[in-house]
Amino acid sequence: MQVLILRTERLPVIPTLLPRTRHHGAQLACCCGNAGCSYCCGPKVRQSRSTRFMYALYFILVVIICCVMMSDTVANQMREHIPYFEDICKGIKAGDTCEKLVGYSAVYRVCFGMACFFFIFCLLTLNINNSKSCRAYIHNGFWFFKLLLLGAMCSGAFFIPDQETFLNAWRYVGAVGGFLFIVIQLLLLVEFAHKWNKNWTAGTATNKLWYASLSLVTLIAYSITTGGLIWMAVFYTQKDGCMENKILLGVNGGLCLLMSVVSISPSVRDRQPHSGILQSGLISCYVTYLTFSALSSKPAEVVLDEHGKNVTICVPNFGQDLYRDKTLVAGLGTAILCVCILYSCLTSTTRSSSDALQGRYTAPELEVARCCFCFGSGGEDAEEKRNMKEGPRVIYDEKKSTVYSYAYFHFMFFLASLYVMMTVTNWFNYESANIETFFSGSWSIFWVKMASCWICVLLYLGTLIAPLCRPSPQYSV
């Protein structure tokens, strides 16, 4: 009896050891395993999404560091509040006031390290079709070591010899990469417009209400386009002067009209029955937005009035007070910039987007009309349940094949790194750039946005005119 009592008292010790073991295993998985941050989240998380979230988190961390490096406010606060600031700067050989750690040259070096990080993983993950391979495990895990690698590469860029030659050469690489990032996003925008029209048009065969949906969205798009152009004509032009704004509004308005006429022309409709004014309306909407964004980024024109005072013209009167709190504007603008870039990277790395860039489209007869057509079909949840592991929060959704292209994912973040580098350093006006004045106007940003606007129009017109020159299935959208 005494022996039995001793055994009974020891039994509760065993269950208390198991949760601790699982807890430490979960922490180890977060650092090294292929579960990513899934163990840290409450609801069930797909493995593919947690992996992309972790890379996005690294990207945001570096972007924030770049914005801090470009901030004169942060540099002044550090100089005033950090004791022995000059001695520390001299000790780490960063200059008398740590001038080597701030400004456009520092951002170039940090973004060089981040771009190399994603480019290496792009090469490492080429032709991965199964998440069970060793290279796939490297892509989906080892997060702590990846963070150390990213930090080492960003720091190591400060020790590159012949910095002047490096910065001059890297500047042109960044310009090409940033431009390519913009072009890919515009291509996907055009593909999205065609996909929207094709999906909803497929529903008209069974339900005529889809015609009403198409008409409503088209009407809204053209209303926004017309209203936006009129609004800009009222507030960004004046009776005397503002000739550049008048010309640009006239040119972009004419391009919107040209796209609409070409999209419904008989020759285009004969080659592409799914072409319509919905696509041209969406592209016109985006052209209007880019035009407004470009005019808002244009440096203010100052003239002398009849009393000899400086007066800002060609901008709305209520817009002259928007940039008084430079810190608030810089913080808000940086947050919006990060969100837009992350959205572009994550949405452009799906399997459908990758196929669209390669000219592979779904057959029209296989389209199933849905209001939220850009999301997956309803059968995805059942597949996830079959692929669910016995663990608490992770859904392994890549057992059979990868959900997205790993190499293309890293390539997009490589281009995004170059785009961030050029955008934060004000493109080619880098010497006088800082984050506080970044959102107050720049000719470089103005022309980049206007060029993006015209490239978007050319890409859309190309998808309409190309089949007329060379009828081939690869041009069918």
N, C-alpha and C positions, 0 to 999 in steps of 0.2 A: 504493500500500500504506500509506503513511503517513497518508493521509487516512482510509482505512478504519479504521485503528487509533484515530484520534481520535474517530470516530463511535461506535465500539464502547465507548469509555471513557465517553462521555456518556450512553449509553442508560440505565444504572441510575438516573440522576438523576430521570427522569420518574416512575417508579412511586412514589418516595418523597414526591413532592409531592401525589399524589392522596389518600392517607389523611389528611394534614394538612388538606387542603381539606374532606374529609368530616367530620373531627372538628370543625373550626370551624363548619361548616354545622349539625352536630348541636347544638352549643352555642347557635347562633343560633336554631334551631328550638325549643329548650327555653324560650327567653326570649320569642320572638315567634310562632313557628309554631303549627300546630294539632296537633302531636304531643304536647304536654304534657310529662310527665316520662318518656315512653316510652323515650327514648334513654338515660336513666340507669338503666334496669332491665335485669336479665339476661334473663329469659324474654320471650317475645312478649306484648305487652300490647294490649288493645283500645283504640282511640281513645276510645270512650265512657267506659270505666272510668278511663283515665288523666285525662280531663278532670274527672270527678267526684272523683277522688282529690286533684287539685290544689285544688279548691274546699274539700274537706274539710280539707286541710292548712292553708289560710288560716283556716278556722273554728277549728280546734284552737289555732292560734297566738294568736288573739284571746281565746279562752276561757282559755288559760293566763295571759295578761296580766291578765284580769279577776280570776282567782283570786289572782294576786300582789298586785293592788291591794287585795283584801279581806283580806289576811293581815297581822295585827299582828306576827307573827314576822319577816316580811321587812322590814317598815317599821322595826322596832327594829334589825335587823342592818345595814340601810343607814345608819341614823343613827349607829351605833357604829363602823362600819368605813370609811365613805367620808370621806376628808379634806375639810375645808371644806364639809361637807354643808349647813349653814345658809346659807352664802354662795352656794352653787350654787342652792339653792331660791329665795333672794331674787333672784338674777340672772335666773332664768327666770320670775319673778313667779308662783310656785306656792305662796306662803305662807312663813312662817318655817321650817316643818319639812316643806314639800311636802305640806301637808294637802289641797291641791286635787287631788293626783295619787293619792290613796288614798281608800278608803271607798266607800260606795254611790253617791255622786254621780259619782265618777270612772268607775265601772262603767257607770252610766247613759249617760254621754257616749260612752264607747268602744263600747258596744253600739248606741247610736244611729247611730254611723258605720257599723258593720258591717251593721245592718239597712237603712240607706239604700243601702249598696253592693249588697246582694242584691236590694232592691226595684227599683233602677234596672235591673239586669240582667234582672229579671223582666219589666219593661215592654219592655226592648230585645229580648227573645227571644220575644215573643208571636207565635203562629201561625207558628212555624218548623217546616216539615215536611221540609226537605231540608238536609243539612249543607253544601251547595255555595253557599248564599247568603252575602252579605257579613256579615250579622248572625250567622250560624252560625260564621263564621271568628273573629269577635270573641269569641264564647262559648268556642270551643275553643282559643284562642291568646292571645298577648300577655300572658303570665303575669307578666313582670317589671313591665310597666306597670300591670297590675291590682293587683299588690302595692303599688306606689307609690300608686295611687288609694285602695286600702283604708287605707293608713297616713295619707294626707292627710285622708280623711274622718273617721277616728277622732280624729286630732289636731285637725281643724277644729272638732269638736264642743265643745272646751274654750273656744272663742272666741265661742260663741253668747251674745248679749246677754240680759239678764234671766234669769239662770240659775234663780232660784227658780220663776218661772212655768213655765219649760221643764221642770224636773224634776217639778213637780206634774202637768203635763199628760202628760208622757211616761210617768209611772208608770202611769196608767190605760190608755194605749195598750199598754204592756207587759203589763198584767194581761189585757187582752182577747186580745192575740196569744198569750200563753202558754196561756191557757185554750183557745183555738182549736187550738193545736198538740196539746194533750192530747186534745181531742175527735176530731181527725183520726186520731191513733194508735189511739184506742179503736175508731173506725169500722173501721179496717183490721184490728184484732184480731178483731172480729166477722166481717168478711168472710173472714179467714183461716180461722176455725173452720168457716164454711159451706163454703168451698172444699175444705178437708180432707175433710169428710164426703162431699161430692158426688163428689170424685175417687175416693176409695176405694170408695164405693158403686157407681160405674160399673164397677169391676173385678169385682164380685160376679156380673155377668151371664155372665162367661166362666170365673171361677175362684172357687170357694166359700171358698178360703183367705182372701180379703179380709174375709169375715165374722169370722174369727178375729182378724185384725189390728184391725178396728174394735172388737171386744169387748175385746181386750187393752188398747188405748189408752184406751178408756172406763173400764175397771176401774182402770187406773193413775191416771187423772185424778181419779176419785172417791175413790180411796184417799188421794191426796195432799190432797184437799180435806178429807175427814173427819179424817185424821190431823193436819193443820195446825190445824183448828178445835179439836180436843181438846187439842193441845199448847199452844195459846194460852190455852185455858180453864184449864189447869193452872198455867202459869207467869206469865200476865199478870192473873190474878185471885186473890183471897184470900177466905177465908170471911167476913171482916168488911171491908167497904170495896170499893174498885175497882168501884163500881156502873156507872160510865160504860163501862168495858171489858166488863162483863157484858152491858150493853144492846147495845153495838155488835156483840159476837160473836153474840148472839142474833138481832139484826136481819139481819146478813150471812149467817148460817147459814140463816135462814128464806128469804132471797132466793135462795140457791142451791137450796133445795128447791122454791121457786116456779118457777124457771126450768126445772128438770127436769120438773116436772109439766106445765107449759105446752107444752114442746117435744114431748111425746109424746101430748098431748091429741088426740082424734079430729078435732076441728074444724080444728086447725092442720095435722095430718097430711093432711087432705083437700085443703087448699089448697097445702101444700108437702110433697110426698111425701119430699123429701130431708131434712126436719127430723128430728132424732134427739137422743139423749142424748149423743152425742159432742160436739156443739157446746156443749151446756149444761155438760158436764163440763169442757171446756177453759176456758169463761168462769168457771165456779166455781173452777177452779184459780187463775185470775188474780185473782179477787175475794179468795181466801184470801191470796195474796201481797200484794195491796194492803192488806188488813187488818193483816197482820203488819208491813208496812212503816210503816203509819200508827201502830200501837201502839208501834213502835220509835222513831218520831220524836216521840212525845208527851213533853212535859216531865215529868221525874220528880216524883212526889209524895213529899214529905218530911213525916213525922209524928214526934212525940216518943214514945219507948217508955216503959216503966214506970220506967226508970232516968234519964229526962230527956235521953236522947241522940237525935240526929236519925237516923231510919231511913227509907231509901227503900223505898217499897212499890209494888206493881203492876208490877214488872219482875222478870225472872229474876235470881236471886242471882249467877249467873255472868256476867250482862251488866253488872254494876256496875263491873267492872274493865276493860271493853273500851275505854274512852275516856280512859285515863290518858295515853297518848302521843298528844297532840292533833295533832302534826305528822304522824305516821304515818297517823292516821285521816283527816286532811284530805287528804293526798296520795293515799291509796288511794281515798277517796270521790270526789275530783275526777276521777281516772282512770276510775272506773266510770261517773260521770256523763257524761263525754265519750264513752265507748264507747257507752253506751245512746242518747244523743242522735244520734250519728253513724249508728248502726244504724237508728234510726227514720227519719232523714232519707233515707238511701240506699235502704232497702227500700221506703219509701213513695213513691218517685219513679219506680218502674218503670211501664211502660205498662199492665200489668195492674192495678196498684193505682190508677192514675189513672182507668182505665175503671170500676173497681169503685166509686170515689167518685161517679162520674157515673151509676151505676145500670146499667152495661153489663156483662153477664156472658156467659160462654161457654155455649153450648147444652149440656144434659146429654148428648146423644147424641154430641157431639164430644169429650167427656172421655176421656182415655187414662190409666188408673190407673197411678201410679208411686209408689214408696216416697218418693222425693224430688220430690214433685209441685211444690214451690215453685220449683224450678229449671227452666231451659229444657229443651226436648225434645232428644233426641239429634241431631236434624238441624241443630242450631246450628253444630256444628263444621265440617260440610261447607260451610255458607254462609260461615263465616269463612275457609276455605281459598280459596274463590273470590274473596273480597274482600281477600285478603292482598296488600299492596304488595311490590314487589321490595326495599324497604328492609330493614334488619336486624331490627328488633324491633317494628314497629308494624303492627297489624292494623286497617285502616280498615273498621269494621263498620257504617258509616252512609252508604254510597254511595247506596243506593236511598232510604232514609228514616231518620229519626231513631229511635234505639232507645228513647229516653225523651223526655218533654216537657221542653224546656229551661225554659220559663216556670214550670211547676209545680215543677221542681227548685229554682229560685231562690226561689220563694214559700215552699217548705218550709224553706229555710235562713233566710229572712226571719223566719218564725214561730219557728224554733229560736233565733235570736238574741234574740228577746224572751223566750222561755222561759228561756234561760240567764241573762239579765239579772234576771228575777224570782226564779229559783231561787237564784242565787249571793248575791243581796241579801236572801234570806230572805223573799221576797214582801212582805208588808205590815209586817213587823217589821224594816225596813231600817235604822233609826237605830242599833240596837245590834248589827247583824250583823257577823260576821267569819268567815272561812273556818275558823278553828280550832274554833269552837263551832257551826258549821253542822250537823254531823252528830250533835250531842249532844241535840237535841230542840228543837222549836219548834211552837207552836200553829198558826201559819200553814201550815207544811208538813203538819202532821197533818190539818187540815181540807181542804187541797188533795187529799191522797191519798184521804181518805174520800169526798170529792165525786167524784173520778175513779172510785172503786169503784162508787158508786151510778149515775153516768152510764153506765158500761159495762153495768150490768144493764139500765138503761132502753133503751139502744140495742139490746141483744140482744132484749129483749122486744118492742121496736118492730118489728124485722124479722119477728117471728113473728105479731104481732097486726095489723100494717098490712094484709096481704092479706085479713083477715077484714072489715075496714071498707071497703076499696076494692080489689076484685080487679082487678089490672092487672099486665101483664108486668114493669113497672118495679120491682115489689117482689119479684120472684122471685129467690132467691139460691141 
